[in-house]
């Protein structure tokens, strides 16, 4: 059933993409490319997801849209981190962080930092990962959505796991599950 929903969403987005290409709507096309990437990733097609994100990043550059560039770099960094392509991930996360910082977007910067922490921890750079987490944790929680708070707790757990702290990891995973359940979001 879920696969059918993804197929329908994919078909709809591809139709929108063709329409936007005909109308030469670069901004709309960039948004659709980002959505296509999310669908492709959910369908287990990371390379196609990456292609869509790369296209979206290219469009964002042509539009000189720093916010969209930051979001694209963040999404590419997340995808590459999950694939354990850590060096590439870190480059994109650094680019995202630089753009979010230039824009004064503290929430976007925190999202980039928490993924940067996860990636650094996966690379064995535990001290640097912990420093990133400390900066993220200084952000007031009310500025984050429930999903972001849950994601942050989940990524904190992954960092704790990489450093070998089973109790801290278990506590953070439990916190993430609670945050997701409390707001009616699905546990990841």
KOLMAR-325217 format. One record per residue (C-alpha): residue number from 1; residue in three letters; x, y, z. Coordinates in Angstrom, 2 decimals. Example, Ala and Ser with C-alpha at 12.3 -4.5 7.8 and 13.67 -1.06 7.14 Angstrom:
{kolgu 1; ALA; {12.30; -4.50; 7.80}}
{kolgu 2; SER; {13.67; -1.06; 7.14}}
This chain:
{kolgu 1; UNK; {0.00; 0.00; 0.00}}
{kolgu 2; UNK; {2.77; 2.45; 0.97}}
{kolgu 3; UNK; {4.70; 1.61; -2.21}}
{kolgu 4; UNK; {1.61; 2.52; -4.23}}
{kolgu 5; UNK; {1.38; 5.86; -2.45}}
{kolgu 6; UNK; {5.01; 6.59; -3.25}}
{kolgu 7; UNK; {4.45; 5.62; -6.90}}
{kolgu 8; UNK; {1.47; 7.98; -7.15}}
{kolgu 9; UNK; {3.40; 10.79; -5.48}}
{kolgu 10; UNK; {6.32; 10.17; -7.83}}
{kolgu 11; UNK; {4.08; 10.28; -10.90}}
{kolgu 12; UNK; {2.44; 13.51; -9.73}}
{kolgu 13; UNK; {5.76; 15.18; -9.00}}
{kolgu 14; UNK; {7.22; 14.09; -12.34}}
{kolgu 15; UNK; {4.19; 15.57; -14.12}}
{kolgu 16; UNK; {4.67; 18.81; -12.17}}
{kolgu 17; UNK; {8.35; 18.80; -13.09}}
{kolgu 18; UNK; {7.56; 18.49; -16.82}}
{kolgu 19; UNK; {5.04; 21.33; -16.57}}
{kolgu 20; UNK; {7.50; 23.57; -14.73}}
{kolgu 21; UNK; {10.21; 22.80; -17.27}}
{kolgu 22; UNK; {7.90; 23.83; -20.11}}
{kolgu 23; UNK; {7.05; 27.04; -18.27}}
{kolgu 24; UNK; {10.74; 27.55; -17.46}}
{kolgu 25; UNK; {9.89; 28.01; -13.78}}
{kolgu 26; UNK; {13.29; 27.40; -12.23}}
{kolgu 27; UNK; {12.16; 28.15; -8.68}}
{kolgu 28; UNK; {9.20; 25.76; -8.83}}
{kolgu 29; UNK; {11.35; 23.13; -10.49}}
{kolgu 30; UNK; {13.91; 23.35; -7.68}}
{kolgu 31; UNK; {11.16; 22.75; -5.11}}
{kolgu 32; UNK; {9.83; 19.76; -7.03}}
{kolgu 33; UNK; {13.36; 18.34; -7.36}}
{kolgu 34; UNK; {13.69; 18.43; -3.56}}
{kolgu 35; UNK; {10.37; 16.62; -3.14}}
{kolgu 36; UNK; {11.35; 14.04; -5.77}}
{kolgu 37; UNK; {14.56; 13.42; -3.86}}
{kolgu 38; UNK; {12.64; 12.72; -0.64}}
{kolgu 39; UNK; {10.34; 10.26; -2.45}}
{kolgu 40; UNK; {13.25; 8.50; -4.17}}
{kolgu 41; UNK; {15.10; 8.17; -0.89}}
{kolgu 42; UNK; {11.99; 6.78; 0.83}}
{kolgu 43; UNK; {11.66; 4.29; -2.03}}
{kolgu 44; UNK; {15.22; 3.07; -1.43}}
{kolgu 45; UNK; {16.72; 4.81; -4.47}}
{kolgu 46; UNK; {19.46; 6.99; -2.96}}
{kolgu 47; UNK; {21.38; 7.60; -6.19}}
{kolgu 48; UNK; {18.26; 8.95; -7.92}}
{kolgu 49; UNK; {17.55; 11.01; -4.80}}
{kolgu 50; UNK; {21.06; 12.43; -5.00}}
{kolgu 51; UNK; {20.57; 13.32; -8.68}}
{kolgu 52; UNK; {17.38; 15.22; -7.86}}
{kolgu 53; UNK; {19.09; 17.07; -5.01}}
{kolgu 54; UNK; {22.04; 17.89; -7.22}}
{kolgu 55; UNK; {19.63; 19.32; -9.81}}
{kolgu 56; UNK; {17.85; 21.31; -7.10}}
{kolgu 57; UNK; {21.21; 22.65; -5.88}}
{kolgu 58; UNK; {22.12; 23.65; -9.43}}
{kolgu 59; UNK; {18.80; 25.50; -9.78}}
{kolgu 60; UNK; {19.30; 27.21; -6.41}}
{kolgu 61; UNK; {22.71; 28.41; -7.55}}
{kolgu 62; UNK; {21.26; 29.76; -10.79}}
{kolgu 63; UNK; {18.60; 31.58; -8.75}}
{kolgu 64; UNK; {21.26; 32.79; -6.26}}
{kolgu 65; UNK; {18.97; 31.45; -3.50}}
{kolgu 66; UNK; {21.20; 30.92; -0.46}}
{kolgu 67; UNK; {18.41; 29.43; 1.67}}
{kolgu 68; UNK; {17.61; 26.78; -0.91}}
{kolgu 69; UNK; {21.31; 26.11; -1.45}}
{kolgu 70; UNK; {21.71; 25.56; 2.29}}
{kolgu 71; UNK; {18.74; 23.17; 2.38}}
{kolgu 72; UNK; {20.07; 21.24; -0.62}}
{kolgu 73; UNK; {23.55; 20.95; 0.89}}
{kolgu 74; UNK; {21.98; 19.80; 4.17}}
{kolgu 75; UNK; {19.87; 17.15; 2.46}}
{kolgu 76; UNK; {22.81; 15.88; 0.39}}
{kolgu 77; UNK; {24.95; 15.83; 3.53}}
{kolgu 78; UNK; {22.30; 13.81; 5.38}}
{kolgu 79; UNK; {21.94; 11.32; 2.54}}
{kolgu 80; UNK; {25.68; 10.86; 2.24}}
{kolgu 81; UNK; {26.08; 10.52; 6.02}}
{kolgu 82; UNK; {23.47; 7.77; 6.09}}
{kolgu 83; UNK; {25.32; 6.00; 3.29}}
{kolgu 84; UNK; {28.56; 6.34; 5.30}}
{kolgu 85; UNK; {30.08; 8.49; 2.54}}
{kolgu 86; UNK; {31.39; 10.64; 5.36}}
{kolgu 87; UNK; {33.92; 12.96; 3.70}}
{kolgu 88; UNK; {31.42; 14.04; 1.04}}
{kolgu 89; UNK; {28.76; 14.38; 3.69}}
{kolgu 90; UNK; {30.95; 16.63; 5.81}}
{kolgu 91; UNK; {31.71; 18.91; 2.84}}
{kolgu 92; UNK; {28.00; 19.41; 2.16}}
{kolgu 93; UNK; {27.17; 19.87; 5.84}}
{kolgu 94; UNK; {29.91; 22.51; 6.13}}
{kolgu 95; UNK; {28.49; 24.31; 3.08}}
{kolgu 96; UNK; {24.99; 24.16; 4.59}}
{kolgu 97; UNK; {26.23; 25.50; 7.93}}
{kolgu 98; UNK; {28.11; 28.36; 6.26}}
{kolgu 99; UNK; {25.02; 29.41; 4.29}}
{kolgu 100; UNK; {22.62; 29.09; 7.24}}
{kolgu 101; UNK; {25.04; 31.12; 9.36}}
{kolgu 102; UNK; {25.34; 33.82; 6.67}}
{kolgu 103; UNK; {21.54; 34.02; 6.57}}
{kolgu 104; UNK; {21.23; 34.17; 10.37}}
{kolgu 105; UNK; {19.11; 31.00; 10.32}}
{kolgu 106; UNK; {19.88; 29.49; 13.74}}
{kolgu 107; UNK; {17.49; 26.55; 13.37}}
{kolgu 108; UNK; {18.96; 25.60; 9.98}}
{kolgu 109; UNK; {22.43; 25.97; 11.47}}
{kolgu 110; UNK; {21.48; 23.70; 14.36}}
{kolgu 111; UNK; {20.14; 21.08; 11.94}}
{kolgu 112; UNK; {23.43; 21.19; 10.01}}
{kolgu 113; UNK; {25.45; 21.00; 13.24}}
{kolgu 114; UNK; {23.61; 17.98; 14.63}}
{kolgu 115; UNK; {24.17; 16.05; 11.39}}
{kolgu 116; UNK; {27.75; 17.29; 11.35}}
{kolgu 117; UNK; {28.13; 15.87; 14.87}}
{kolgu 118; UNK; {26.71; 12.51; 13.78}}
{kolgu 119; UNK; {29.05; 12.43; 10.77}}
{kolgu 120; UNK; {32.11; 13.39; 12.78}}
{kolgu 121; UNK; {31.30; 10.73; 15.36}}
{kolgu 122; UNK; {31.01; 8.14; 12.59}}
{kolgu 123; UNK; {34.48; 9.24; 11.45}}
{kolgu 124; UNK; {35.84; 8.70; 14.96}}
{kolgu 125; UNK; {36.13; 12.43; 15.71}}
{kolgu 126; UNK; {34.23; 12.12; 19.00}}
{kolgu 127; UNK; {35.55; 15.28; 20.71}}
{kolgu 128; UNK; {34.68; 17.47; 17.72}}
{kolgu 129; UNK; {31.27; 15.77; 17.50}}
{kolgu 130; UNK; {30.62; 16.54; 21.17}}
{kolgu 131; UNK; {31.57; 20.20; 20.62}}
{kolgu 132; UNK; {29.01; 20.43; 17.79}}
{kolgu 133; UNK; {26.35; 18.86; 20.00}}
{kolgu 134; UNK; {27.06; 21.36; 22.78}}
{kolgu 135; UNK; {26.41; 24.22; 20.37}}
{kolgu 136; UNK; {23.17; 22.58; 19.20}}
{kolgu 137; UNK; {21.98; 22.00; 22.76}}
{kolgu 138; UNK; {22.42; 25.71; 23.54}}
{kolgu 139; UNK; {19.46; 26.49; 21.26}}
{kolgu 140; UNK; {16.16; 27.01; 23.13}}
{kolgu 141; UNK; {14.01; 23.90; 22.46}}
{kolgu 142; UNK; {10.90; 25.99; 21.83}}
{kolgu 143; UNK; {12.49; 27.25; 18.59}}
{kolgu 144; UNK; {12.46; 23.69; 17.23}}
{kolgu 145; UNK; {9.54; 21.66; 15.92}}
{kolgu 146; UNK; {8.66; 18.39; 17.63}}
{kolgu 147; UNK; {10.12; 16.49; 14.67}}
{kolgu 148; UNK; {13.38; 18.46; 14.94}}
{kolgu 149; UNK; {13.60; 17.82; 18.70}}
{kolgu 150; UNK; {13.01; 14.11; 18.05}}
{kolgu 151; UNK; {15.60; 14.04; 15.27}}
{kolgu 152; UNK; {18.11; 15.84; 17.47}}
{kolgu 153; UNK; {17.59; 13.34; 20.31}}
{kolgu 154; UNK; {17.93; 10.45; 17.85}}
{kolgu 155; UNK; {21.18; 11.87; 16.43}}
{kolgu 156; UNK; {22.46; 12.52; 19.95}}
{kolgu 157; UNK; {21.88; 8.82; 20.61}}
{kolgu 158; UNK; {23.84; 7.89; 17.50}}
{kolgu 159; UNK; {26.76; 10.06; 18.62}}
{kolgu 160; UNK; {26.66; 8.41; 22.06}}
{kolgu 161; UNK; {26.59; 5.02; 20.35}}
{kolgu 162; UNK; {29.64; 5.87; 18.23}}
{kolgu 163; UNK; {31.56; 6.86; 21.34}}
{kolgu 164; UNK; {30.56; 3.58; 23.02}}
{kolgu 165; UNK; {28.29; 5.01; 25.72}}
{kolgu 166; UNK; {25.45; 2.49; 25.72}}
{kolgu 167; UNK; {23.53; 4.06; 28.61}}
{kolgu 168; UNK; {23.60; 7.55; 27.08}}
{kolgu 169; UNK; {22.57; 6.14; 23.70}}
{kolgu 170; UNK; {19.67; 4.20; 25.22}}
{kolgu 171; UNK; {18.51; 7.28; 27.16}}
{kolgu 172; UNK; {18.63; 9.49; 24.06}}
{kolgu 173; UNK; {16.88; 6.87; 21.88}}
{kolgu 174; UNK; {14.16; 6.62; 24.51}}
{kolgu 175; UNK; {13.86; 10.41; 24.60}}
{kolgu 176; UNK; {13.56; 10.52; 20.80}}
{kolgu 177; UNK; {10.85; 7.84; 20.84}}
{kolgu 178; UNK; {8.96; 9.75; 23.53}}
{kolgu 179; UNK; {9.19; 13.03; 21.60}}
{kolgu 180; UNK; {7.87; 11.40; 18.44}}
{kolgu 181; UNK; {5.08; 9.52; 20.20}}
{kolgu 182; UNK; {4.05; 12.53; 22.28}}
{kolgu 183; UNK; {3.30; 14.53; 19.15}}
{kolgu 184; UNK; {1.74; 11.70; 17.15}}
{kolgu 185; UNK; {4.70; 11.40; 14.79}}
{kolgu 186; UNK; {5.93; 8.00; 13.73}}
{kolgu 187; UNK; {9.04; 6.69; 15.44}}
{kolgu 188; UNK; {11.77; 6.41; 12.84}}
